[in-house]
Structure formats: structure tokens, C-alpha cells
């Protein structure tokens, strides 16, 4: 399994989600999700999060904290970060069809979100 990152981007109590347009994962096409992707060779999780945020949203971010590490047998396979934008102009990649900022209450009602229950748990963890 390749190593991955996901980035919860929060600004003023709202969270940035992008809607998947490409067919890389057909089961997720049309779903809302937070930015993220695979690590490149010899790349740290933190650097991957900053790069993926820039590639997928055009936002330069600062990492606020590691929200969760996922893995098995003592090896980390994925890290979820909380990030804050250092710029304001969102421009999504070709992988996505649209973006929006949502409050936590709006996220609870939003459909479809990839792995919604787990995603909402991560949002809750990021808030503390």
C-alpha cells in the first residue's frame, strides 16, 4: 500500500471540501472529500500534505497538527492533518469539479461524502 495524506483545511470555522470529478476511483466520483493524495518518493507526510493542498486547491497551508495516524504492524500508512490556509484564492485541480466551505453542521447533512462517518470523526478530532 502506498503512503497517503489527507488534509482537513479549516478557516473561520468552515472546512474546505472538493468534489471528485475524475474516474481514478469510480466509487468516489461525485463525492465530496478533503484534499489529499499519495506521498512521492522520499517525501515526508508533512511535505506531501503541503504539496497536495497546493496541487488540489492552489492553497498554501500551514500544518496545525496531526489529527490521526493510520497503519498497522507499527508502520504508518496514512496521516490526516489539520491545515490552515495562508492564502485565500482556491483553484481546484482537474481531479475535482467544484469546491465549497462548509460548517460542521452543514457537513453532517451533506451527501455524498467519501467515508462520511469516519470523516466526521476526524473533523471532531481536529477541533480539539
C-alpha positions as CSV (number, residue, x, y, z in Angstrom):
1,X,0.0,0.0,0.0
2,X,1.3,3.4,-0.9
3,X,1.6,6.0,1.9
4,X,-1.1,8.8,1.8
5,X,-2.1,12.0,3.4
6,X,-5.5,13.8,3.8
7,X,-5.8,17.4,4.8
8,X,-8.7,19.0,6.7
9,X,-8.4,22.6,5.7
10,X,-10.2,24.9,8.2
11,X,-10.7,28.6,8.1
12,X,-13.0,30.6,10.3
13,X,-15.0,27.6,11.5
14,X,-15.5,26.3,7.9
15,X,-14.0,23.3,6.2
16,X,-12.9,23.1,2.6
17,X,-14.2,20.1,0.6
18,X,-13.7,19.3,-3.1
19,X,-16.0,17.2,-5.3
20,X,-14.2,14.4,-7.1
21,X,-14.7,14.5,-10.9
22,X,-12.1,12.1,-12.3
23,X,-12.6,8.4,-12.7
24,X,-9.5,7.3,-10.8
25,X,-11.8,5.8,-8.1
26,X,-15.2,5.4,-9.8
27,X,-16.8,4.6,-6.5
28,X,-15.9,8.1,-5.2
29,X,-16.8,10.0,-8.3
30,X,-19.1,12.9,-7.5
31,X,-18.4,12.6,-3.8
32,X,-17.2,15.4,-1.5
33,X,-13.8,14.8,0.1
34,X,-10.9,16.7,1.7
35,X,-7.8,17.2,-0.3
36,X,-5.1,14.5,-0.2
37,X,-3.0,12.0,-2.1
38,X,0.0,9.7,-2.2
39,X,3.5,10.5,-1.0
40,X,6.2,10.9,-3.6
41,X,9.5,9.1,-3.2
42,X,11.4,10.2,-0.1
43,X,8.7,12.7,0.8
44,X,7.6,13.3,4.4
45,X,4.0,13.2,5.3
46,X,4.0,16.9,6.2
47,X,5.6,17.9,2.8
48,X,3.1,15.7,1.0
49,X,0.2,17.5,2.8
50,X,1.5,20.9,1.8
51,X,2.1,19.8,-1.8
52,X,-1.2,18.1,-2.2
53,X,-3.1,21.1,-0.8
54,X,-1.4,23.3,-3.3
55,X,-1.9,20.9,-6.2
56,X,-5.6,20.3,-5.5
57,X,-6.8,23.7,-4.2
58,X,-4.0,26.2,-5.0
59,X,-3.8,27.0,-1.3
60,X,-0.6,27.3,0.6
61,X,-1.3,25.9,4.0
62,X,0.4,25.7,7.4
63,X,0.1,22.4,9.2
64,X,-1.6,23.0,12.6
65,X,-1.5,19.4,13.8
66,X,-1.6,15.7,13.1
67,X,-5.2,14.7,13.6
68,X,-4.7,10.9,13.2
69,X,-2.2,8.4,12.0
70,X,-3.4,5.2,10.4
71,X,-1.4,2.0,9.9
72,X,-0.7,-1.5,11.1
73,X,2.2,-3.5,12.5
74,X,3.8,-0.3,13.8
75,X,4.1,1.2,10.3
76,X,2.3,4.5,9.5
77,X,0.4,4.2,6.1
78,X,-1.6,7.4,6.2
79,X,-1.7,10.7,8.2
80,X,-4.6,13.1,8.5
81,X,-3.6,16.7,9.1
82,X,-5.4,19.9,10.1
83,X,-4.2,22.8,8.0
84,X,-5.0,26.5,7.8
85,X,-4.8,28.4,4.5
86,X,-2.1,31.1,4.2
87,X,-3.8,32.4,1.0
88,X,-7.5,32.8,0.0
89,X,-7.8,32.0,-3.7
90,X,-9.0,28.4,-4.2
91,X,-8.5,27.0,-7.7
92,X,-9.3,23.3,-7.9
93,X,-7.4,20.7,-9.9
94,X,-8.8,18.7,-12.9
95,X,-9.5,15.9,-10.4
96,X,-12.3,17.9,-9.0
97,X,-15.4,19.7,-10.3
98,X,-16.2,22.1,-7.5
99,X,-15.3,23.2,-4.0
100,X,-17.1,24.8,-1.1
101,X,-16.5,25.8,2.5
102,X,-18.9,24.1,5.0
103,X,-19.6,24.4,8.7
104,X,-19.6,21.3,10.8
105,X,-23.4,21.4,11.0
106,X,-23.6,21.6,7.2
107,X,-21.1,18.7,6.8
108,X,-23.4,16.4,8.9
109,X,-26.2,16.9,6.3
110,X,-24.0,16.9,3.2
111,X,-24.2,13.9,0.8
112,X,-22.3,12.2,-0.6
113,X,-19.1,12.4,1.4
114,X,-16.4,9.7,1.0
115,X,-16.3,7.7,4.2
116,X,-18.7,10.2,5.8
117,X,-18.8,8.8,9.4
118,X,-15.0,8.4,9.6
119,X,-14.6,11.9,8.1
120,X,-16.9,13.5,10.6
121,X,-14.9,11.7,13.4
122,X,-11.7,13.3,12.0
123,X,-13.4,16.7,11.9
124,X,-14.3,16.3,15.6
125,X,-10.8,15.2,16.5
126,X,-9.4,18.2,14.6
127,X,-11.4,20.6,16.7
128,X,-9.6,19.9,20.0
